């Protein structure tokens, strides 16, 4: 009996046909043209256009970035008022001056850039050396467009903070500092955010060894003393000021969140948070797994609506691969996404009402949620963490009675939603707890980068399903609900109505019926061949082995794709270097921004109000902590 | 809670104005109690339809796609179907499968000397089943895997391999459960055998040029 070696350990270097040419996004010319318009409108010297991207993209001088951010925000025509995302990508090879330095140097080596040589930025890399790409993504509500700004920073260099322009950049800058060690000058509170104080090094750097372990002892734990709000600084009351820890393990926080509040009597006059208790560096793990293997990790981001995460990630990679998913798979993805959105809102409203002592609603809302999970389980064999989608489609076809089951659910759900409305909507006890509690104005919410129900509760009708439709949402008749006030009550109203709108979409989807056909693309470099072929046919068996061993190899490039998650815009930014592992997967978790505004929202309120507000924001720790 | 249309595609949810009656607390409380009592009476007279089940006396029946504990199927002659090709351990995102391959001196067949799944690492995603080219690993509907020590979470060949012609009844995630005969068995005359002899319609070999930038360029 001889022992064989594990041959999967042999690295594969040959190219697959999927990655022979760099990635060219579908709307690159439109984005380039729009980029020219933006550059002409802004007339800023520090911006160099980066062509051939999926949205208008610029490389900005390090010294100019805050200036550019401010100009983009204050421009009447452009009005990029919303900071969607800020993250970094590490290209360690670039610092050595090699031109062939990973994915980033593509802009001056590739022939597939703009056909017009004058439009190419030939000196982009020499003018902007540096190891890290710090990437800002802004959104303009006025023009419904996005923009990407890249700043190249060398190791040890620092950037000026953008927090005076966009409050929403506060936590993002801390995250980039934590993960890459890029220092933001002038940041009000630049300490680690996702990892703990005893952590050594910066986890998302390419040279960081992921197998290291750092132990946090009691002595290392940060003593957080919240800054007292200036409004209350000199107010003299009869009470003694008390600093109180809410969490990290507290029944009202729905996840491990630590909120430190300073109280004056019952009034909160200072608050600070600590997050990262559920941090597992999903993004680093993605870099050591194949594209297909990342899907189970995305389940764990927002575990209340896991299928939306699956869909978002898969669609980002499909965009990179340039493949179109079969109609049947799209239809199922849309239906299950809507079911998951309803489930997400059911959890949010149900638990929020439990926080306020209305326990009965919890049972009424969790029963339909249970039924939704039953449907998901019938499709893919798991309830909470389905991993149902695959890159290119779905893992398996839906069961034959899928539409009947969906119809039964759509029919039974309004009863439960109406019951909850009857229980609370005219109930003064409930209204006293929510009306005017933790309000946020529309300007503030946009400045913080709110998306989803929390933004719509401020009266801003931004919904990714309407703004940039995907999966055929543009063909469905549904409304985006908004409310005014931006308080806990408004968020409750918006979520209640959104569930009804989702039911409308589902009813239409059921009436249209499932399109016939396969549920996954017929492409041996993306999807596994059918098992009957694998068992019988040599060629298919080879493709099967190749795909498992060498994975999907998308073309070299980077792309961003956004879907409307339960809490707002859920975006995935995928950078490919042509190998089987993603070079970088960035997830834009919607509740990260929303939670960063929490201290501002609860200032001057009481602890019970803060609890009610926290529930209405629907903070999901898996997503918040990456 | 009623709606006013702001513009096409956007509706505004109006706040409920409270009437004098509502401000008195009691009508709303009584209205709420009526809803609760209606549910109570409905449940009292429809005990069989209660949404709760008395676990563990009553167990929930999961679909035949349920991703539970794994099994390794056997051939008719009792040998395990697994050929230690490492596909499952390569596809596993949790890296919970450990295989050591051996070679049968007599038949020159490769087979697993050691095959271990760490059930505490396993995320039950079903990728191992999808990856298996030999119809050797299935998932069952068994979800009760409580253990008292960490060491017992690692299950080996002794726990995983089932005898030939194991009934398909308790089976969960497996290739082609839709096409399977309910009375069939796993392994032996199971799915694999049915599929092996099954003709398939689309006989064309996969086209490598389906991609932009394929061989054609």
Interface residues (C-beta under 8 A of the other chain):
Chain A: X1 X2 X3 X4 X6 X7 X8 X17 X18 X20 X21 X24 X289 X292 X293 X294 X295 X296 X297 X321 X322 X360 X364 X367 X370 X377 X378 X379 X380 X381 X382 X385 X387 X395 X396 X397 X399 X400 X419 X421 X422 X423 X424 X425 X426 X427 X428 X429 X431 X435 X459 X461 X466 X478 X479 X480 X481 X482 X483 X484 X485 X489 X490 X493 X494 X496 X497 X522 X523 X524 X525 X528 X529 X530 X531 X532 X533 X534 X535 X536 X539 X540 X541 X543 X544 X545 X548 X549 X555
Chain B: X1 X3 X5 X6 X9 X10 X11 X12 X13 X15 X16 X18 X22 X23 X25 X27 X28 X29 X31 X32 X35 X36 X39 X51 X62 X63 X65 X66 X67 X84 X85 X86 X87 X89 X90 X91 X92 X93 X94 X99 X100 X101 X102 X103 X104 X105 X110 X113 X123 X124 X125 X126 X127 X130 X131 X133 X135 X139 X172 X173 X175 X176 X178 X192 X195 X196 X198 X200 X205 X206 X208 X209 X210 X211 X212 X213 X214 X215 X217
